[in-house]
Amino acid sequence: MLRTITADEKIIDCNDAYAKNLGYTKEEIIGKHRQLITLQKKVMMSWQNQLQSGKRTAR
């Protein structure tokens, strides 16, 4: 997996394996801040785990 970022950590290029691993297309990743992309993946995985476990998280 490979990505190219700028000094301010915006993704300017990535290979298909990087995009696929994160669950995005290259077009969705290019121009985004690298931390935003990885944070979104972590949030989505947490949400999916909660749904699959059937645990209630509120009220």
Protein Blocks (a to p, Z undefined) as FASTA:
>chain_A
ZZdddfkopafbdcfklmmmnopafklmgopafklmmmmmmmmmmmmmmmmnopafbZZ
